[in-house]
């Protein structure tokens, strides 16, 4: 399964629910969605099954910009931490 994005909006905050595999080829589409739904935005990663290093870097940038990451798998958090440490 490739990436599917579902959008929900409660009147104040937008939530992008990401489902399936997220690969680097999807980052441009995700950036467009992020720009469209800023400034109050959450990414729900509960149903993400796989990411690659390009996506991990994108998620690091999102978090740095104040975008909330919900239901992120522990392996993704760990990978993000290692990648941030590697870049420093």
C-alpha positions as a Python dict, from the first residue, in 0.01 Angstrom:
ca = {
    (1, 'X'): (0, 0, 0),
    (2, 'X'): (132, 342, -91),
    (3, 'X'): (62, 660, 103),
    (4, 'X'): (-294, 774, 160),
    (5, 'X'): (-373, 1106, 331),
    (6, 'X'): (-701, 1180, 510),
    (7, 'X'): (-768, 1533, 632),
    (8, 'X'): (-979, 1634, 930),
    (9, 'X'): (-1039, 1987, 1057),
    (10, 'X'): (-1203, 2081, 1387),
    (11, 'X'): (-1234, 2454, 1315),
    (12, 'X'): (-895, 2537, 1467),
    (13, 'X'): (-651, 2258, 1391),
    (14, 'X'): (-603, 2043, 1084),
    (15, 'X'): (-501, 1681, 1119),
    (16, 'X'): (-343, 1487, 837),
    (17, 'X'): (-386, 1116, 895),
    (18, 'X'): (-111, 935, 707),
    (19, 'X'): (-179, 575, 610),
    (20, 'X'): (51, 316, 457),
    (21, 'X'): (408, 344, 334),
    (22, 'X'): (569, 686, 316),
    (23, 'X'): (868, 702, 87),
    (24, 'X'): (1086, 995, -17),
    (25, 'X'): (887, 1031, -340),
    (26, 'X'): (588, 1138, -126),
    (27, 'X'): (768, 1419, 59),
    (28, 'X'): (682, 1688, -199),
    (29, 'X'): (312, 1602, -174),
    (30, 'X'): (337, 1607, 207),
    (31, 'X'): (512, 1948, 199),
    (32, 'X'): (227, 2084, -14),
    (33, 'X'): (-29, 1951, 234),
    (34, 'X'): (165, 2098, 527),
    (35, 'X'): (180, 2441, 360),
    (36, 'X'): (-192, 2428, 285),
    (37, 'X'): (-293, 2346, 643),
    (38, 'X'): (-52, 2557, 849),
    (39, 'X'): (-23, 2707, 1107),
    (40, 'X'): (-214, 2463, 1332),
    (41, 'X'): (-135, 2117, 1209),
    (42, 'X'): (-98, 1765, 1346),
    (43, 'X'): (30, 1461, 1162),
    (44, 'X'): (-124, 1133, 1280),
    (45, 'X'): (118, 850, 1201),
    (46, 'X'): (-79, 570, 1366),
    (47, 'X'): (-132, 375, 1043),
    (48, 'X'): (208, 438, 885),
    (49, 'X'): (370, 105, 809),
    (50, 'X'): (709, 210, 671),
    (51, 'X'): (925, 521, 627),
    (52, 'X'): (1265, 586, 472),
    (53, 'X'): (1543, 828, 562),
    (54, 'X'): (1403, 1112, 348),
    (55, 'X'): (1074, 1089, 536),
    (56, 'X'): (1253, 1077, 871),
    (57, 'X'): (1433, 1402, 780),
    (58, 'X'): (1100, 1555, 673),
    (59, 'X'): (943, 1458, 1007),
    (60, 'X'): (1238, 1612, 1195),
    (61, 'X'): (1182, 1939, 1005),
    (62, 'X'): (807, 1926, 1076),
    (63, 'X'): (867, 1879, 1448),
    (64, 'X'): (1120, 2166, 1447),
    (65, 'X'): (852, 2389, 1289),
    (66, 'X'): (605, 2307, 1566),
    (67, 'X'): (396, 2051, 1382),
    (68, 'X'): (266, 1785, 1619),
    (69, 'X'): (345, 1422, 1548),
    (70, 'X'): (84, 1187, 1692),
    (71, 'X'): (104, 810, 1730),
    (72, 'X'): (456, 792, 1590),
    (73, 'X'): (603, 442, 1608),
    (74, 'X'): (890, 401, 1856),
    (75, 'X'): (1130, 296, 1579),
    (76, 'X'): (1056, 621, 1393),
    (77, 'X'): (1120, 832, 1707),
    (78, 'X'): (1448, 646, 1759),
    (79, 'X'): (1550, 691, 1396),
    (80, 'X'): (1466, 1061, 1416),
    (81, 'X'): (1680, 1095, 1728),
    (82, 'X'): (1975, 916, 1567),
    (83, 'X'): (1943, 1124, 1250),
    (84, 'X'): (1933, 1452, 1448),
    (85, 'X'): (2242, 1347, 1643),
    (86, 'X'): (2422, 1251, 1323),
    (87, 'X'): (2349, 1592, 1168),
    (88, 'X'): (2482, 1780, 1471),
}
